[in-house]
Amino acid sequence: MRRIIVDMQNLLFADAIARTLRSADSDFDVRRSESPDKTAELCSLCQPYALLMEVTGYTPWKLEERLKIRDEAKQQSPHCKIVLIVDENAEKELARRVLQAKKDGLIDNFIYGSVSAAYLLAVIDTL
């Protein structure tokens, strides 16, 4: 069973991602974090395969704050894959910074908010 934690500002989008992952692969156990300040603790409790976090220009979803959560999650779950989701149309500069975080090896992957559900599933499945 591969546990996946979803931490997103947009609850509708988070629910859609969770439903997509659950329906596509019975091996995925998807859990939603109640809030960013509880995400690292949730990682510690359930040792996830992957942590998906939305990045925006607003606290507590800023890139710097997400990277702090990444650090905490990796301390508790060193094998956890970190995937950031960013709206590349509304947040062009932020999307560039997320891309750079991937190039710098700070995250395992990133996904633009405009991708299809099938693509999202394929990325998560192949981490």
Salt bridges, closest charged atoms under 4 A:
ASP7 OD2 - ARG66 NH1 2.69
ASP15 OD1 - ARG32 NH1 2.59
ASP25 OD2 - ARG2 NH2 3.25
ASP27 OD2 - ARG2 NE 2.96
ASP29 OD2 - ARG3 NE 3.71
ASP29 OD2 - ARG31 NH2 2.99
GLU64 OE2 - ARG97 NH2 2.11
ASP71 OD1 - ARG70 NH1 3.04
GLU93 OE2 - ARG96 NH2 2.57
ASP108 OD2 - LYS74 NZ 3.79
ASP125 OD1 - ARG2 NH2 2.65
